[in-house]
Amino acid sequence: MITHIKDLVRRAPNPAKSAVETSERAPRSRRTLVGVAGALLVGLPAILLGGSGASATPLPAHLNNTVGLKTVGPIDESNGFPLWYKDTSGQRLELCLDPNDPMCIMGDLPTPGEPVVFPTNFPDEAFWAMADSAMASNGNGGKAQLVTGLEAAFASADGLPAVGQQSSFGRIRIRVSGVIDGATYTITHPFGVDTVVAETGAVKGINVTEDIGDLVGGSNFEGALGSRPAPFLKWDPAVAPAAPTGYVGDPTAEHPVVGSPYNTNIFRIEGPIGSFPGSPNQCTNPAFGESNSTTDLSDCIETNLFTLMGKYATRAGVQVSKAVYANEGTGHTIDIFAKSEPGQRLVISGTGIAQTEMRGDTAGNYYGRVYADGAPPADLAVTNMNDKPRTVDHVDSSLSGDKVHITGAVYDNDNSTLSVTAQSGDSSAVLALTGYANVVTSTSGTSTTFKVAGLAVPPASVLVSSSKGGSDDDDVVIIGSDFTAVQVVASIGIDSNSVAAGQAVTLDGTGSTGTINSFAWTQTGGPAVTFVANAQSISFTPMVAGSYSFKLTVTGAGAGNTSTANISFNVVGSNTTPVANAGADQFNMAPTSTVTLDGSASQFAADFLWTPPAGVTLAKADTANPTFQVPVSNTPQTLTFTLKVTGPTGTTATDQVVVTTDPDDLSVDSASFKRGGNEWRVRGTAQYCSANNLITFTWNKPVAGGGTTPVVLGSQTPSLAVGVCSFDFRLKDAAATARPTAAGTITLTSVMGGKVASQTFQLL
């Protein structure tokens, strides 16, 4: 059997998930999918940001097919990544993997100077495209940075190259220092307009990241088609010098660009006056920014200069999607399916097979049929003859097998039986219906029939696999009678089973099920009370002690579709002493989480009043179930809350409940500063992988005369992988003010109360 990198990728699952990622280009942090970090609101038409699911296809409309990416190219079998991505303008850029190319930006090779070989000597990150811009946010060293790109990385635990862990995503990152805490800023860039609220506290400024793609290993790389940084920008041809031949620009030189679908080929930030004092990049147009002042331009900065990286794809590539065979005499007829760009010359080859050209359509789909005298060859391959150098895709055994065809798949709703009939092109093949243990199999001629009885729920589709490697799936046709309509069912809930005269009572009918057209309440016993009879729930205040009973009737569509429920309860005298019950103690609550207190078990309570401990604010403190946000602290806290209930006559009772907190537990596995690349790297674990648990990394920089001063290196949200909540912080090319000359210490703090003080780091 021949095994190729791309085929291992294809066999892996392709889940789509969502999460937040805020680190620098650290592959370990990109295990998750589709994220927005920070307070980012998109003011962009036809653009969907983040959300609870990943977009496996381009975003809807794409503004008449002018925005974003269009297609992903064939997989390069030498490394398992797509050979290229194409944007909606038809421009294709290839993955840049030449360490000797000055126009190519990529991660370091484990063995520099040796050939690029996957996975042993391969970078941990590479790019199809990058478009970055930077400017001074003020006259005191503040910076504004825009980082965009289409990146290849790895979802492995350590972020290093590994088979089946290839991933891709589109990124937009905006970072600005020196702005006004809590102020709102409008940021215009080539891929849209974003509104951002500057962060306050320990992490100041603007710090948002949007990563969209398939950030789990073994994806089909289509998730990145939903990202924003496309169509690809290129140097403005009207401004000298011209871009290097074969490239969109030079990543080492700033230059004006073109290509924005919104005609916003700029990086502009607008905010309140005083946001950008002394910046040499202040906007000259007073209409920009929050003020129209003609004298104070400190509310807007702008640049039209970008550094670009992107190499035009010179090869269309080829990817075999399927190969099936059928018996024919002493040999086999083989059908092969592949994809590439339209207009390519694809040729099938292999031992014992005459080279045969495939047939293609205008969508880039190709098909060919060849005859093998004997078994299908192990070196079966398709070559793109137009490519220079030629691209070859070998047909892995996982893609090749006998031709299986499902001729029928029927589920009988009346007897709950599934019947599936299939055939194979190999007379010696044994077929199996995937996913069913109690299947009955029978054979008639070349057909095999499977029956599964007693199947309450039919499958939407079925899969038949062969012992020779082939398979086929098909939709299930459902026959039989319609289901009987669901009848309505009445249900009554009461807010308290301990009621005193003068205490309000609510009877709740919202728990009733079915499609209900009407509700009708009737009092069937006890002193008369007044209520709205046709509501879902009724409320009233009994003033006399005694036994009360009520009936609820719900009515649905159709004849006889009604249901009733009854409830009875006792009302005691108004002078009954209330009983306060603050609920069970709650332990180990995470900082910043929301806790709900429960006083609903209190008896004869007409009014509720909760008293929180100092520093805690309760929402709805006059109800049975108030809430509060757990305060942040580096040490566990014990919070005591007092509940006072008042009866109908004014008598009171109290009870207390305790809530304990459990701050984040940070642990550092390794910390270092590498002088060769001026790179900080800190790895470790955290207790909480919540999206808002931002970890801040600070160097305790020594100062003359003794002591230290804090230098914030950056921040990152920990992510969950293989059941471990971990972080891998990287800061490459650190600023001169953040470069230690000797080993020292760093401090880690997290939003959820974690802290590691004076952690020693190595100087490498």
Protein Blocks (a to p, Z undefined) as FASTA:
>chain_A
ZZdfklmmmmpccdddddddfbdcdfklmmbghiaedjdddfbehiaeeijbdcfbdceh
jlooigcjfbdcdddfknopafbdcdfkopacdddfbfklmkbccdddfbghiacddfkl
ccfbdcfbdcdddddfbfnopacddddddddddfbfnopacehiaccddddddddehiae
hiacddddfkbccdddddehjbgcjddddddddfbghiahlmmmmpmbbcdddddfkbcc
dddehiabdfkbccddehianlpaccdddddehklgoiakbcfblkgcjbfcfkbcklbc
cdfbdcddddddfbebjadfbdcdddehjbccddddddddehiacddddehiacdddddd
fkopacdddddedjddfkbccddfkbccdddddddfklgccddddfbdcddfklopacdd
dddfbfkbccddehiakbccddehjbccdddehilbacfbdcdddfkopacddddddedd
dddddddddddddfbfbdcehiacdddfklpgcjdfbdcdddfedjdddddfkbfbdcdd
dfbgcddddddddddedehiacddddddddddfklccdddebjadehiaehiacdddfkl
pghiabdcddddehiacehklbfbdcddddddfbdcddddddddddfkopacdddddddd
dddddddfbdcddfklopacdddddfblcfklccddddddddehiajddddfbdcdddde
ehiacdddddehiafklccfbdcddddddfkopacehiacddZZ
